[in-house]
Amino acid sequence: MKIVVLDGYTLNPGDLNWTELKTFGDVTVFDRTTYNNEDILNNISDAEIIFTNKTPINKKTIINSPSLKYIGVLATGFNVVDIETAKARNITVTNVPDYSSQSVAQFTMALILELCHHIGAHNNAVQRGDWVKSKDFSFWNYPLIELASKTLGIVGFGKIGKATAKLAEAFGMDILVYSRTIYPELETSNLKFVSLDDLLQNSDFVSLHCPLTPETEEIINSTSIEKMKNSAFLINTSRGPLVNEKHLTNALNKNKITGAAIDVISEEPMKETNPLLDAKNCIITPHIAWAPKEARQRLMDTSIENLKAFLNGKPLNVVN
C-alpha cells in the first residue's frame, strides 16, 4: 500500500517520527508540496492513502488520482479538501478533532497576558540598557492591566472556548459567551450567555473561538468594532478570515480599540501587503497556538488511529 504525506514538516519538523505510519505500507513524506495541481499530482502519484495539512486537494486532483481511497487531514479544519467530489468517488476523508484545545486555550491566555504586561517589550528594554540607565527602581513603558474582575467575551463555545473560559475564571475574570448553542447548565454567577452585541459592548477582551462559516466570516468588521469599548482588546486564535483585517487596522490606528493579538490571518504565510503589519498595538504570531509538541503528538497519534480504523472497515472522524 502506497502512503504519501504531502506536507509533513509543520506536524513533524524532526521532534516526532513516522515509524508507526510506516507499519501500514510504503510511506513517502514530503516536507512541503507546492500548491499547484501538477506538483500535487506528481507527489500523490498512484498513492492509495494520502495525508494533508494545508495542501489543497481539489476536484481536479481527486479526479486525476484513480488509486486514491483515503484522505487524512492532519488538522481539525478540512476545507482544503473538496469533500463532495471525494464522497462522489467513494473516497473517505477524516480529520482530527480536539487535539489542541488545551494548547490553544493556553496560548489565548498567553496573548492576553502579553497585552496586559508587554513582557517581551520590557525584557527588550532591559536588555538594551534602559534599567541600567533608570533613575528609579522600577519603570514600565506600557499601561499594566490586572485581569481580576475584567470581562472576557468568548465568541464560540466549543472545546477551545470552554477551555479558555476555565483558564480565564482562574484569573478571576467574568465571562460572556456568544454561541450558536446555549448551555444553561453551564451558566454561573460569572459566566453568562449573551447576544453578540451585548458581548461586544461589555467585554474588556474579545476572543474568537468560532469556526469559519459564511455566517462568521468577517464577524469582526468596522460595524462590530464600533460596538466595542475603546479600552477593549481583540484576540484571534481561530481563523484569520473571521476578521476584516483592513477594518481592524483602521480601528487600531484610530484608537477605536486599544490593542489586538492575532495568531491567524486571512492568507498564510503572511504577505508583505497585509494591513496588520501597519497596525498600532497589534501582536502577531505565526499560527503557533496549535503547535506544542504534546498537541502535535496527539495529532499524529489520532491520524494513525483514523487510518487504522479505516483499514479495519470502521472509519472514525469521517467528515464526508
Residue pairs with C-beta under 8 A, 6 or more apart in sequence:
1 24
1 25
1 26
1 48
1 49
2 25
2 26
2 28
2 45
2 46
2 47
2 48
2 49
2 67
3 21
3 24
3 25
3 26
3 27
3 28
3 47
3 48
3 49
3 50
3 51
4 27
4 28
4 29
4 30
4 43
4 44
4 45
4 47
4 49
4 50
4 51
5 18
5 21
5 27
5 28
5 29
5 30
5 50
5 51
5 52
5 74
6 30
6 33
6 40
6 43
6 44
6 50
6 51
6 52
6 53
6 55
7 30
7 31
7 32
7 33
7 52
7 53
7 54
7 55
7 74
8 18
8 29
8 30
8 31
8 51
8 53
8 74
9 31
9 32
10 53
10 54
10 291
11 53
11 74
11 296
11 299
11 300
12 18
12 29
12 296
12 300
15 293
16 293
16 296
16 297
16 300
18 27
18 29
20 304
21 27
21 304
21 307
24 49
24 307
24 308
24 311
25 48
25 49
28 43
28 47
30 43
33 39
33 40
33 43
33 55
34 40
35 55
35 56
37 58
37 60
37 61
37 64
40 55
40 56
40 57
40 61
41 61
41 64
41 65
44 50
44 61
44 65
44 68
46 67
47 65
47 67
47 68
48 67
48 68
48 69
48 70
49 69
49 70
49 72
49 307
50 57
50 65
50 68
50 70
50 71
50 72
51 71
51 72
51 73
51 74
51 303
52 71
52 72
52 73
52 74
52 80
52 81
53 73
53 74
53 75
53 80
54 75
54 80
54 268
55 80
56 80
56 81
57 71
57 80
57 81
57 82
57 86
58 82
58 85
59 82
59 85
62 68
62 82
62 85
62 86
62 89
62 91
63 85
63 89
68 89
68 91
69 90
69 91
69 92
70 91
70 92
70 93
70 94
70 307
70 310
71 81
71 86
71 91
71 92
71 93
71 94
72 93
72 94
72 303
72 306
72 307
73 80
73 81
73 93
73 94
73 95
73 96
73 319
74 96
74 299
74 300
74 303
75 95
75 96
75 299
76 95
76 96
76 97
76 98
76 99
76 100
77 95
77 211
77 212
77 239
78 93
78 95
78 319
79 212
81 93
83 93
83 319
83 320
84 320
86 92
86 93
86 320
87 93
87 320
91 320
92 310
92 315
92 318
92 320
93 318
93 319
93 320
94 303
94 306
94 307
94 310
94 315
94 316
94 317
94 318
94 319
95 317
95 319
96 298
96 299
96 302
96 303
96 306
96 317
97 317
98 159
99 290
99 295
99 298
99 299
99 302
100 160
100 289
100 290
100 291
100 292
100 295
100 298
100 299
101 159
101 160
101 163
102 163
102 295
103 289
103 290
103 291
103 292
103 294
103 295
104 160
104 163
104 164
104 209
104 237
104 289
104 290
105 160
105 163
105 164
105 166
105 167
106 167
107 237
107 263
107 288
107 289
108 160
108 164
108 167
108 207
108 209
108 235
108 237
108 289
109 164
109 167
109 168
109 171
111 235
111 237
111 261
111 263
111 283
111 285
112 147
112 152
112 168
112 205
112 207
112 233
112 235
112 261
113 119
113 147
114 120
114 261
114 283
115 145
115 205
115 233
115 235
115 259
115 261
115 283
116 144
116 145
116 146
116 147
117 142
117 144
117 145
118 141
118 142
121 141
121 142
122 140
122 141
122 142
125 131
125 141
130 139
131 139
147 168
147 171
147 172
147 173
148 171
148 172
148 173
149 172
149 173
149 174
150 173
150 174
150 204
150 205
151 173
151 174
151 175
151 176
151 202
151 203
151 204
151 205
152 164
152 165
152 168
152 173
152 174
152 175
152 176
152 203
152 204
152 205
152 206
152 207
153 175
153 176
153 177
153 178
153 199
153 200
153 202
153 203
153 205
153 206
153 207
154 161
154 164
154 165
154 175
154 176
154 177
154 178
154 199
154 207
154 209
155 161
155 178
155 179
155 196
155 199
155 206
155 207
155 208
155 209
155 210
155 219
156 178
156 179
156 208
156 209
156 210
156 211
156 216
156 238
157 165
157 177
157 179
157 181
157 183
157 209
158 209
158 210
158 211
160 209
160 237
160 238
161 177
161 179
161 209
161 210
162 186
164 207
164 209
165 175
165 177
165 191
168 175
169 175
169 190
169 191
173 190
174 190
174 191
175 190
175 191
175 192
176 192
176 193
176 194
176 198
176 199
176 202
176 203
177 191
177 192
177 193
177 194
177 199
178 193
178 194
178 195
178 196
178 198
178 199
179 193
179 210
182 193
183 193
184 193
187 193
194 202
196 219
196 224
197 227
199 206
200 206
200 224
200 227
200 228
201 227
201 228
201 229
202 229
203 228
203 229
203 232
204 229
204 231
204 232
204 233
205 232
205 233
205 234
205 235
206 220
206 228
206 232
206 233
206 234
206 235
207 234
207 235
207 236
207 237
208 219
208 220
208 234
208 235
208 236
208 237
208 238
208 239
208 242
208 243
209 237
209 238
210 216
210 219
210 238
210 242
211 238
211 239
212 238
212 239
212 241
212 242
216 242
217 241
217 242
218 241
218 242
218 243
218 244
218 247
219 242
219 243
220 234
220 236
220 242
220 243
220 244
220 247
220 248
221 243
221 244
221 247
222 244
222 247
222 250
222 251
225 234
225 247
225 248
225 251
225 256
225 257
226 256
228 234
228 256
228 257
229 257
230 255
230 256
230 257
230 258
231 257
231 258
232 257
232 258
233 257
233 258
233 259
233 260
233 261
234 243
234 248
234 257
234 259
234 260
234 261
234 262
235 260
235 261
235 262
236 242
236 243
236 260
236 261
236 262
236 263
236 264
237 263
237 264
237 289
238 264
239 264
240 262
240 264
240 265
240 266
240 267
240 268
241 266
243 262
243 266
245 265
245 266
245 274
245 275
245 276
246 275
248 260
248 276
248 279
248 282
249 275
249 276
249 278
249 279
249 282
250 256
251 257
252 259
252 260
252 279
252 280
252 281
252 282
253 278
253 279
253 280
255 280
258 281
259 281
259 282
259 283
260 279
260 281
260 282
260 283
261 282
261 283
261 284
261 285
262 276
262 282
262 283
262 284
262 285
263 284
263 285
263 286
263 287
263 288
263 289
264 287
265 274
265 276
265 284
265 287
266 274
267 274
268 286
268 287
269 286
270 277
270 284
270 286
276 282
276 284
277 284
290 296
302 317
305 316
306 315
306 316
306 317
309 315
309 316
310 316
